[in-house]
Amino acid sequence: MIKKVIKRDGREKDFDILRIEHAIKKAEKSIEVNECWDDDALCDILMKIDETNLKKIEIEKVQDIVIDVLNKYNKNVAKAYSDYRKERTKIRQDKSNLMKIIDKIGVETDRDNANVGNNFSSKLLRIASESNKVHNLLKMPRKIAQAHENGDIYIHDLDSYNLTTNCLHIPTKEVLQSGFNTGYGYIKPPKRIESASELSCILLQSTQNDMFGGQSHPDFDNDMAEFVEPTRQEIRKNLSAIGRIDNTRIEEELKHRIHQAMQGVIYNLNTMHSRAGSQVPFSSINIGIPRSKDAALVCRIFLEEYEKGLGNGEQPIFPNIIFRVKSGVNRNENDPYYYLFKLACRVTAKRMNPTFMNIDADFNKEYYDKGIIPATMGCRTYVCSNINGEEGSIGRGNIAPTTINLPRLGILAKGDVDKFFELLHSRLEIAKESLLHRYSVLKKLKVKDLPFVMGQSLMKGSENLKSNDSIEPVLRQGTWAIGFIGLAETLVALTGHHHGETEEAKELGFKIISYIRDYTDKMTKEINLNWSCYATPAEGLSGKFIAKDKIRFGNIKGVTDKDYYTNSYHIPVSFGISIKKKISIEAPYHKLCNGGHISYIELDGYPNEETVMNIVKYAYENTNISYIGMNFHIRYCKDCGKYLDASDMKCNKCGSHDIQGISRVTGYLSLDERFGAGKAAERADRISQVTEKHIYREE
């Protein structure tokens, strides 16, 4: 007679036939099997167990006997029990894997996000993150979880799946003018530029604490300009009190105070921390289309302060700066704010920021002509259209993205384009299901769960909500993005060439992304949510998909023969191509990818102002491209801040060998050593579009 069951961890439990009955019934319920099975099966199971003549039996042996007996009575029930057993095994394995991950994080945080440090707060946050990922995978429909786990799709920020939304363009002016509450009391509207600037940083920090993605000031120079005139009047009043009113002096003092305020923004955004202290705010600032002379003054001084860098001249990592370019405003020599465009190009030539946004691209100009100035983020999130309310960026952002592994579909199709599109459609369907399930989970959140962004009505749709109301109205205002990665590798798998090599591949690439955009447009009409096609940045994901595909398919030349998949629709970073050709090939994808897009130009060394301006003007005068950035390798001495050339092995000013490298990860900048494995491999392969030489070196 069996008395004890030996569990997998070696513990012993009293044998109880009722536990077996309970497990079978639970298995039936778990996969919705509603068929009867003979109660005599339990007697047969007990008899088979007794026939072993053991006093103690291992749990795996018991389960094998259960399946053998059930197969004689009802094969569907037997399969249900077998599947249930496999699922329980997987749950145990997930828990075991989680323990291993936690042990690894305890030594050093991973590099999925190059903005995350390696301190106590970072490690604690990452441990919580990994735990909630397991929780969310186990709670979601198995079909969706399996698609994520096997690498068909990628559910971004799985740790936040049940907790919050992605990113936001903050209604900066409106919040500052009305004041706000971060939880400990009311903050009055600022009356001078210094306090407005300080509070703008707190807005970014407080918002990021409620969200998993980045935040932006979508019209920073114009918003800050609201606080310039009150500051001017304060200076006038102070000088009047001592009988020294002088307009020149007033303006000089005003400029000094704006310089101090803008320096404070840059310093704060590179020192203040969010998310329990794990990282500085992932921040973006949109500037360049001033509506007043005061806004132009803010824009100019902000760029000048960013150009100076941090205390010793070090490279600021944040904020991402987006300078918006518009003919008639700043693009041409006779435009009133052409000098701001020139200054932006000069600063980019030294700092890699700002990046540039083309307001004359037809899909941007459509909104500009309505009085809406489009904005974007360093991570490339773009939102303007809105099926459920007011158009534009302010108060809106992406709710969540899911990304499709395009290269895998190219491999599976084996050169059959029709088969590829069949597979693509099936992946779009599962991506849609994943986002709709996420919607069903997020709508259970209440305003009090996101106390700042919802409670202070920063997000459209939250204006009239109360503390215990569902956040669902907000979910209908943001975008639901289906992204993609590795178009280049996909085309190689299908045709033998990528879109930078042949006209056939170029046409097919456009057709593929058009199919995704058509699908999301159709979903917008059918489901009445803002669906979008997203050129996924894929920082950590760049190395994750390909690692899975290497195991499954082996080493395929031009597809899985490196450690990363190419960013979205980009031309491979190691492919020799001219600046003009790269721009012309990638430009059409910007209009297709209405959830976010960007293109990069890789340059040798430090470019000059003229080089940057010529590239931007060529792109915006000859194509419909929107968002572009200049990439090069910044190196400086950590002791004195002196900028160094690629050939400098030590500082040529102070002699220090302590050299810091800075590169662009996806949309934002990062310290070289913080790159994850996939992105580090990609950076090593990058070549200049000018000389076709490798331009990055490891310190």
C-alpha positions in Angstrom: 0.0 0.0 0.0 1.4 3.4 -1.0 1.7 5.7 2.0 3.9 8.5 0.7 4.4 10.5 -2.5 7.9 12.0 -3.2 7.6 15.5 -4.6 10.1 16.9 -7.1 12.0 18.8 -4.5 12.4 15.6 -2.4 9.7 16.4 0.2 7.3 13.6 1.1 3.5 14.0 1.3 0.8 11.6 2.4 -0.7 9.8 -0.5 -4.3 10.9 -1.2 -6.4 9.7 -4.1 -8.6 12.8 -3.8 -5.7 14.9 -4.9 -5.5 13.0 -8.2 -9.3 13.5 -8.7 -8.9 17.2 -8.0 -6.0 17.5 -10.5 -8.0 15.8 -13.2 -11.0 18.0 -12.7 -8.8 21.1 -12.6 -7.1 20.0 -15.9 -10.5 19.6 -17.5 -11.6 23.1 -16.4 -8.3 24.7 -17.4 -8.6 23.9 -21.1 -12.4 23.7 -21.2 -12.9 20.0 -21.6 -16.5 19.2 -20.8 -16.7 15.5 -21.3 -17.7 12.8 -18.8 -15.2 10.3 -17.6 -15.9 7.1 -15.6 -15.4 7.3 -11.9 -14.1 3.7 -12.1 -11.0 5.3 -13.6 -10.0 6.4 -10.1 -10.3 2.9 -8.8 -8.1 1.6 -11.7 -5.6 4.3 -11.0 -5.4 3.4 -7.3 -5.1 -0.3 -8.3 -2.2 0.4 -10.7 -0.4 2.4 -8.1 -0.8 -0.4 -5.5 0.5 -2.9 -8.1 3.9 -1.2 -7.9 4.3 -2.7 -4.4 6.0 0.5 -3.2 5.5 2.3 0.1 6.8 5.5 -1.4 6.3 6.6 -5.1 7.7 9.6 -7.1 5.1 12.1 -8.3 6.2 11.7 -11.9 5.4 7.9 -11.7 2.0 8.7 -10.3 1.2 11.1 -13.2 2.4 8.6 -15.8 0.0 6.0 -14.4 -2.9 8.5 -14.4 -2.4 9.3 -18.1 -2.1 5.6 -19.0 -5.4 4.8 -17.2 -7.3 7.8 -18.5 -6.3 6.9 -22.1 -8.4 3.7 -21.7 -11.5 5.7 -20.6 -11.4 9.0 -22.5 -8.5 10.2 -24.6 -9.6 13.8 -24.5 -9.6 13.8 -20.7 -6.2 12.1 -20.8 -4.8 14.8 -23.1 -6.3 17.5 -20.9 -4.5 16.0 -17.9 -1.3 15.7 -19.8 -1.4 19.3 -21.0 -2.2 20.4 -17.5 0.8 18.5 -16.2 3.0 20.2 -18.8 1.7 23.6 -17.9 2.4 23.0 -14.2 5.9 21.9 -15.1 6.4 25.1 -17.1 5.2 27.2 -14.1 7.7 25.4 -11.9 10.4 26.0 -14.5 9.5 29.7 -14.7 9.8 30.0 -11.0 13.2 28.3 -11.1 14.3 30.6 -14.0 13.2 33.6 -12.0 15.4 32.6 -9.1 18.3 32.4 -11.4 17.6 35.8 -13.0 17.3 37.4 -9.5 20.7 35.9 -8.6 22.2 37.4 -11.7 20.6 40.8 -11.1 22.1 40.7 -7.6 25.5 40.7 -9.2 24.8 43.3 -12.0 21.7 44.7 -13.7 21.2 43.7 -17.3 21.4 46.1 -20.3 18.0 45.9 -21.8 17.8 49.6 -21.1 21.0 51.6 -21.3 19.5 54.3 -19.1 19.3 52.0 -16.1 22.2 52.0 -13.6 23.7 49.3 -11.4 22.8 50.7 -7.9 20.5 49.3 -5.2 17.4 50.9 -6.6 18.1 49.6 -10.1 18.6 46.1 -8.9 15.5 46.1 -6.7 13.4 47.5 -9.6 14.7 44.9 -12.0 13.9 42.0 -9.5 10.4 43.3 -9.2 10.2 43.7 -12.9 11.2 40.1 -13.6 8.7 38.8 -11.0 5.8 40.7 -12.6 6.8 39.5 -16.1 6.3 35.9 -14.9 3.0 36.8 -13.2 1.6 38.5 -16.4 2.6 35.7 -18.7 0.8 33.2 -16.5 -2.3 35.3 -16.3 -2.7 36.1 -20.0 -4.2 33.7 -22.6 -1.7 30.9 -23.3 -1.7 31.5 -27.0 -0.4 35.1 -26.5 2.1 34.1 -23.9 3.5 31.3 -26.1 3.8 33.7 -29.1 5.9 36.0 -26.9 8.0 33.3 -25.3 8.9 31.5 -28.6 9.8 34.8 -30.3 7.0 35.2 -32.8 6.0 38.5 -31.2 7.4 40.7 -28.4 5.1 42.2 -25.7 7.0 45.3 -24.7 7.5 46.2 -21.1 5.8 43.0 -19.9 6.6 44.0 -16.3 4.2 47.0 -16.7 1.5 45.0 -18.6 -1.0 45.3 -15.7 0.2 48.5 -14.1 0.5 51.5 -16.4 0.9 52.9 -19.9 3.8 53.8 -22.1 4.6 57.5 -22.8 3.2 61.0 -22.8 3.5 64.4 -24.4 2.9 66.6 -21.3 0.6 69.6 -21.6 3.3 71.6 -20.1 2.0 75.2 -20.3 -1.5 74.2 -19.1 -0.2 72.3 -16.1 2.2 75.0 -15.1 -0.4 77.8 -15.5 -2.9 75.9 -13.3 -0.5 74.5 -10.8 -0.3 70.8 -9.7 -0.1 68.4 -6.9 2.5 65.6 -6.7 0.8 64.1 -3.6 2.0 66.2 -0.8 0.3 69.5 -1.5 -0.5 72.1 -4.2 2.3 73.7 -6.2 1.3 77.2 -7.2 1.8 78.4 -10.8 5.3 79.8 -11.3 5.7 83.6 -11.8 9.2 83.6 -13.2 11.3 81.7 -15.8 13.6 80.0 -13.2 10.8 78.4 -11.2 8.9 77.5 -14.4 12.0 75.7 -15.7 12.5 73.9 -12.4 8.9 72.7 -12.3 9.1 71.6 -15.9 11.8 69.1 -14.8 9.6 67.9 -11.9 6.7 67.4 -14.4 9.0 65.0 -16.3 10.1 63.2 -13.2 6.7 62.9 -11.6 5.1 61.7 -14.9 7.8 59.1 -15.4 7.1 57.7 -12.0 3.6 56.8 -13.2 4.6 55.4 -16.6 7.0 52.8 -18.2 8.2 54.9 -21.2 9.5 58.4 -21.9 7.9 61.8 -21.6 8.3 65.0 -23.6 7.6 68.7 -23.5 6.0 69.0 -26.9 6.4 72.7 -27.3 9.0 73.7 -24.8 10.2 77.1 -26.1 6.7 78.4 -26.6 5.5 77.1 -23.2 8.5 78.6 -21.3 8.0 81.9 -23.2 4.8 82.4 -21.1 7.0 83.0 -18.1 9.5 85.4 -19.8 7.4 88.5 -19.7 6.5 88.2 -16.0 10.2 87.8 -15.3 11.0 90.9 -17.4 8.4 92.9 -15.5 9.9 91.7 -12.2 13.3 92.9 -13.3 11.8 96.3 -14.5 10.1 96.7 -11.1 13.3 95.9 -9.2 15.3 98.4 -11.2 12.6 101.0 -11.0 12.8 100.7 -7.2 16.4 101.9 -7.3 15.8 104.4 -10.0 17.8 102.6 -12.7 15.3 101.7 -15.4 17.3 100.9 -18.6 15.7 98.7 -21.3 19.1 97.4 -22.3 20.0 96.5 -18.8 16.6 94.9 -18.3 17.1 92.7 -21.4 20.7 91.7 -20.3 19.5 90.7 -16.9 16.6 88.8 -18.4 19.0 86.9 -20.7 21.2 86.0 -17.7 18.2 84.6 -15.8 17.0 82.6 -18.8 20.6 81.2 -19.2 20.5 80.2 -15.5 17.1 78.6 -15.9 18.0 76.6 -19.0 21.3 75.5 -17.5 19.2 74.2 -14.5 17.0 72.2 -16.9 20.0 70.4 -18.4 21.7 69.8 -15.0 18.4 68.6 -13.4 17.6 66.2 -16.2 21.0 64.6 -15.9 21.0 64.3 -12.1 17.5 63.9 -10.8 16.2 60.3 -10.7 12.8 58.6 -11.2 11.4 55.1 -10.9 12.7 54.5 -7.3 16.0 56.0 -8.2 16.9 53.6 -11.0 17.4 56.1 -13.8 17.2 59.7 -14.8 14.0 60.8 -16.6 13.8 59.6 -20.2 13.0 63.1 -21.4 12.5 64.8 -24.8 12.1 68.5 -25.6 10.6 69.8 -28.8 11.6 73.3 -29.9 12.2 75.4 -33.0 8.9 76.9 -34.1 8.6 80.0 -31.9 5.4 82.0 -31.9 7.0 85.0 -30.3 10.4 86.7 -29.8 10.4 85.5 -26.2 10.0 81.9 -27.4 12.8 82.4 -29.9 14.9 83.7 -27.0 14.2 80.7 -24.9 15.0 78.4 -27.8 18.3 80.1 -28.5 19.5 80.2 -24.9 18.5 76.6 -24.3 20.6 75.4 -27.3 23.5 77.5 -26.1 23.4 76.0 -22.7 23.1 72.5 -24.0 26.1 73.2 -26.2 28.2 74.0 -23.1 27.5 70.6 -21.7 27.7 69.7 -18.0 30.0 71.2 -15.4 33.3 70.2 -17.0 31.9 70.2 -20.5 30.8 66.6 -20.4 28.1 65.4 -22.8 24.6 65.6 -21.4 22.7 62.4 -22.0 19.3 64.0 -21.5 17.1 65.6 -22.6 16.6 64.4 -26.2 16.1 67.5 -28.2 14.0 67.7 -31.3 14.4 70.8 -33.4 11.4 71.2 -35.8 12.3 72.6 -39.2 9.8 74.5 -41.3 10.1 76.5 -44.6 9.0 80.0 -44.0 9.9 79.8 -40.3 13.5 78.7 -40.0 14.8 76.5 -42.9 15.8 79.2 -45.4 18.2 82.1 -45.1 15.4 84.7 -45.4 13.2 83.0 -42.8 12.9 84.9 -39.5 14.3 82.1 -37.4 16.9 80.8 -39.7 19.6 81.7 -37.1 18.0 79.2 -34.7 18.3 76.4 -37.4 22.0 77.3 -37.9 22.5 77.2 -34.1 20.8 73.9 -33.9 23.1 72.4 -36.6 26.1 73.8 -34.8 25.1 72.2 -31.5 24.3 68.9 -33.2 27.8 68.9 -34.8 29.2 68.9 -31.2 26.6 67.1 -29.1 24.6 64.8 -31.5 21.6 66.6 -30.2 19.3 68.0 -31.4 17.7 65.7 -33.9 15.5 67.2 -36.6 11.8 67.0 -37.5 10.5 68.1 -40.9 7.2 69.9 -40.4 7.0 70.2 -44.3 6.6 66.5 -44.7 3.1 66.2 -46.0 1.7 64.2 -43.1 3.1 66.8 -40.6 2.1 69.8 -42.7 -1.5 68.5 -42.7 -1.6 69.2 -39.0 0.5 72.3 -39.0 -2.0 73.9 -41.5 -4.7 73.2 -38.9 -2.8 75.0 -36.2 -1.3 71.8 -34.6 2.5 71.6 -34.4 3.5 67.9 -34.5 6.0 66.7 -31.9 7.9 63.5 -31.4 10.2 61.9 -28.8 13.8 60.7 -28.8 12.5 57.2 -28.8 10.6 58.1 -32.0 7.0 57.8 -30.7 4.7 59.9 -32.9 1.0 60.6 -32.3 -1.3 63.1 -34.1 -4.4 61.5 -35.6 -7.2 60.6 -33.2 -10.4 58.7 -34.0 -11.8 59.4 -30.5 -11.2 63.1 -30.0 -9.0 66.1 -30.5 -6.0 65.6 -32.8 -2.4 66.4 -32.0 0.3 65.4 -29.6 -0.4 67.3 -26.4 -1.8 65.2 -23.6 -1.4 62.0 -25.6 1.1 59.2 -26.2 1.5 55.6 -27.0 -0.4 53.2 -24.6 1.5 50.1 -25.5 3.4 48.4 -28.4 3.7 44.8 -29.6 6.5 43.9 -32.1 6.5 41.3 -34.8 9.6 39.2 -35.6 9.6 39.9 -39.4 12.9 38.0 -40.2 11.4 34.7 -38.8 8.5 35.0 -41.3 11.0 35.5 -44.1 12.8 32.4 -43.1 9.7 30.3 -42.7 8.3 31.5 -46.1 11.4 30.0 -47.9 11.2 32.5 -50.7 7.4 32.2 -51.2 6.2 35.8 -51.0 2.5 34.8 -50.8 3.3 32.4 -48.0 5.1 35.3 -46.2 2.0 37.5 -46.3 -0.1 34.7 -45.0 2.3 34.3 -42.1 2.4 38.1 -41.6 -1.3 38.3 -41.4 -1.4 35.6 -38.7 1.2 37.5 -36.7 -0.7 40.7 -37.0 -3.7 39.0 -35.6 -1.9 37.7 -32.6 -0.3 41.1 -32.1 -3.8 42.6 -32.2 -5.0 40.0 -29.7 -2.2 40.8 -27.3 -2.9 44.5 -27.4 -6.7 44.0 -26.9 -6.0 41.7 -24.0 -3.7 44.4 -22.5 -6.5 46.9 -23.0 -8.9 44.6 -21.1 -6.3 44.4 -18.2 -5.4 48.2 -18.1 -9.0 49.3 -18.1 -9.4 47.8 -14.7 -6.9 50.3 -13.3 -8.4 53.3 -11.6 -7.3 57.0 -11.6 -5.9 56.5 -8.1 -3.5 53.9 -9.5 -1.8 56.6 -11.7 -2.2 59.5 -9.3 -0.2 62.1 -11.1 -0.8 61.6 -14.9 -4.4 60.7 -14.3 -5.2 62.5 -11.0 -3.7 65.8 -12.3 -5.4 65.4 -15.7 -2.2 65.3 -17.8 -3.6 62.7 -20.1 -6.5 63.4 -22.5 -9.6 61.6 -21.4 -8.8 62.0 -17.7 -10.1 65.5 -17.3 -13.4 64.7 -15.6 -12.5 61.4 -14.0 -12.7 60.8 -10.2 -10.3 58.8 -8.1 -12.1 55.5 -8.3 -13.1 55.8 -12.0 -11.6 53.4 -14.6 -8.9 54.9 -16.8 -10.6 53.4 -19.9 -11.4 56.9 -21.4 -7.7 57.6 -21.5 -6.9 54.3 -23.2 -9.1 55.4 -26.1 -7.1 58.6 -26.7 -3.6 57.1 -27.0 -2.2 54.8 -29.7 -1.9 51.0 -29.8 1.1 50.2 -31.8 2.1 47.1 -33.9 5.8 47.3 -34.5 8.3 45.4 -36.6 12.0 44.7 -36.6 14.5 43.5 -39.2 13.0 44.4 -42.5 16.5 44.1 -44.1 17.0 40.5 -42.9 13.5 39.7 -43.9 14.2 40.8 -47.5 17.4 38.8 -47.6 15.6 35.7 -46.5 12.9 36.2 -49.2 15.0 37.6 -52.1 18.6 37.2 -51.3 19.1 41.0 -51.0 18.0 43.8 -48.8 16.3 47.1 -49.9 19.6 48.9 -50.2 20.8 46.4 -52.8 18.1 45.8 -55.4 15.0 47.5 -56.8 13.0 44.2 -56.3 13.9 44.1 -52.6 13.1 47.9 -52.2 9.7 47.4 -53.7 8.9 44.4 -51.6 10.1 46.1 -48.4 7.7 49.0 -49.1 4.9 46.5 -49.8 5.5 44.7 -46.5 5.3 47.7 -44.3 2.4 49.1 -46.3 0.5 45.8 -45.5 1.1 46.4 -41.8 -0.1 50.1 -42.1 -3.2 49.0 -44.0 -3.9 46.5 -41.3 -3.6 49.0 -38.5 -5.7 51.6 -40.4 -8.4 48.9 -40.8 -8.3 48.1 -37.1 -8.7 51.7 -36.3 -12.0 51.9 -38.1 -13.3 48.5 -37.0 -12.3 48.6 -33.3 -12.5 52.4 -32.8 -9.1 52.6 -31.1 -6.0 54.5 -32.4 -4.0 51.7 -34.0 -0.6 52.5 -35.6 2.3 51.0 -37.5 5.5 51.4 -35.4 9.1 51.3 -36.5 10.3 49.6 -33.3 13.5 51.0 -31.8 14.2 47.5 -30.3 17.1 48.2 -27.9 17.1 44.9 -26.0 14.9 43.2 -28.5 17.5 43.6 -31.3 19.5 40.7 -29.7 16.6 38.7 -28.3 14.8 37.7 -31.5 17.9 36.7 -33.4 19.2 34.6 -30.5 16.0 32.5 -30.6 16.1 32.3 -34.4 19.8 31.1 -34.4 18.8 28.2 -32.1 15.8 27.4 -34.3 17.2 27.9 -37.8 21.0 28.0 -37.4 23.3 30.4 -39.1 21.8 31.9 -42.2 24.0 34.3 -44.2 22.7 37.9 -44.2 19.9 36.9 -41.8 21.0 35.2 -38.5 24.8 35.5 -39.0 25.3 38.3 -36.4 24.1 39.1 -32.9 21.3 41.6 -33.7 18.5 42.3 -36.2 18.6 45.6 -38.0 16.5 48.4 -36.5 13.0 48.6 -38.1 13.2 49.6 -41.8 16.8 50.8 -41.7 19.5 49.9 -44.2 22.0 47.5 -42.5 24.5 49.5 -40.5 27.5 47.7 -42.1 26.3 48.3 -45.7 28.2 50.9 -47.7 25.7 53.5 -49.0 25.7 57.2 -49.7 23.9 59.7 -47.5 21.5 60.7 -50.3 20.6 57.1 -51.2 20.0 56.1 -47.6 17.7 59.1 -47.1 15.8 58.4 -50.4 15.3 54.7 -49.5 14.2 55.2 -45.9 12.1 58.3 -46.4 8.9 56.6 -47.6 8.7 54.5 -44.5 8.3 57.6 -42.3 4.8 58.3 -43.6 3.9 54.6 -43.3 5.0 54.3 -39.7 2.5 56.7 -38.1 3.3 55.3 -34.7 6.9 56.4 -34.8 9.9 56.6 -37.1 13.5 57.9 -37.4 16.5 57.6 -39.7 20.1 58.1 -38.8 23.2 59.3 -40.8 26.5 57.9 -39.5 29.4 60.4 -39.8 33.1 60.3 -39.2 34.6 62.1 -36.3 33.0 65.4 -35.4 31.1 67.0 -38.3 30.8 70.8 -38.7 27.7 73.0 -38.7 27.7 73.2 -42.5 27.8 69.4 -42.9 24.8 68.9 -40.6 22.9 71.7 -42.3 23.5 70.4 -45.8 22.3 66.9 -44.9 19.1 68.2 -43.2 18.3 70.7 -46.0 18.9 68.0 -48.7 16.6 65.6 -46.9 13.9 68.1 -46.3 14.0 69.8 -49.7 14.2 66.6 -51.8 12.2 63.9 -49.9 9.2 63.5 -47.6 11.4 62.2 -44.7 10.4 63.5 -41.3 12.7 62.7 -38.3 16.4 62.3 -38.7 19.5 62.3 -36.5 23.3 62.5 -36.9 25.4 59.8 -35.3 29.1 59.9 -34.5 31.3 58.8 -31.7 31.8 61.3 -28.9 34.8 60.8 -26.6 35.9 63.1 -23.8 38.2 63.1 -20.8 36.3 62.3 -17.6 38.8 64.4 -15.6 38.7 67.7 -17.5 35.9 67.3 -20.1 38.1 67.8 -23.1 36.7 66.3 -26.3 39.0 63.8 -27.9 39.4 62.4 -31.4 39.2 58.7 -32.2 43.0 58.4 -32.4 43.6 59.9 -29.0 44.7 57.3 -26.5 44.8 59.8 -23.6 43.7 63.3 -22.9 45.8 65.8 -24.8 45.0 68.5 -22.3 45.5 66.9 -18.8 47.1 63.5 -19.8 44.4 61.4 -18.2 43.6 57.9 -19.6 40.1 58.0 -18.1 38.1 58.4 -21.3 34.4 58.3 -21.7 32.7 57.2 -24.9 29.1 58.3 -25.8 27.0 56.8 -28.6 23.4 56.8 -29.7 21.5 53.6 -28.7 18.2 53.8 -30.4 16.9 57.4 -30.1 18.7 58.6 -27.1 22.4 58.8 -26.1 24.2 56.5 -23.6 27.5 55.8 -22.1 29.2 53.2 -24.3 29.6 50.7 -21.5 25.8 50.6 -20.9 25.0 49.2 -24.2 23.4 45.7 -24.2 25.0 42.9 -26.1 22.8 43.2 -29.2 23.2 47.0 -29.5 27.0 46.8 -28.7 27.4 44.3 -31.6 25.4 46.6 -33.9 27.5 49.7 -32.9 30.7 47.8 -33.7 29.4 47.1 -37.2 28.3 50.7 -38.0 30.2 52.4 -40.8 30.2 56.0 -42.0 28.0 56.9 -44.9 30.7 59.3 -46.0 33.9 57.1 -46.0 32.4 53.6 -45.3 34.9 53.2 -42.4 34.1 51.8 -39.0 33.8 54.8 -36.6 33.4 53.3 -33.1 36.2 52.1 -30.9 36.0 50.5 -27.5 37.8 52.1 -24.6 
